[in-house]
Amino acid sequence: MVVIHGWKSAPIGRSRLLKSITNLTKKLIAESSINLNDISVIIHGGVYRKNFRVEPAFATHVQDALGLKCTPMTPNSNHCFSFDISDGSCSPYVVLDAAKHMLRIKPGGYCLITLGDERPNPQSTWPYTPLSCVMIVSLDGDGPRLVNSNYDLQGFDESTCVNMTYDEKKAKNVIGKHAVVEPPVKTPDSHFVGDVNWLSGRHMHEFLSQYSPKTTNTHQIIDQSGKTVIATWE
């Protein structure tokens, strides 16, 4: 289980993704009792970055922008691990699961989770209005508590997966055409179900905005590939 100690979100607008996430993180730290140096892990979840870059990890750029423990590593240094996880719109829960395991390795600290995407290039069709979302989590404390998350691949359809192709006429990588997954017609009333066309940051923003404390909350994400995750919160 992991607990969210605080979170913030905002539309990226005309800002670059890194600037948006850095500003949100600084505001969240300023409003909390958590010291920036208490963060021992940074994990970024998302799919789209400028020019379809995958390396170096976006989380390392966040760490650098925050100036967080950017010093040589030694056996005794108080260092911070930063890495990315990309699993479509299901990324938030894969990230939260990873955070749980990382915090068990480095107990007593906090994990900064950043979620967000930006348009890869002007040549790509971009039907999204992305949101950046940042969360600070640990293994205990007060706040929304993730109890479990269950993944279901029964609806996975490879033809609906978003893929990147090289367009010779444009001489650019672009998002290729793909089929569209059909969302379920009926879902349990107890679930909060995000839109299939939302990206990671929007999914968590919408869920946390309607989260009800002191009761069981369930959140269902249906990825564009048809993969589903259902998470239970308390």
Summary of the structure (lengths in Angstrom):
residues: 234
radius of gyration: 17.8
end to end distance: 10.2
largest distance: 56.0
contacts: 723
relative contact order: 0.21
helix: 26%
strand: 29%
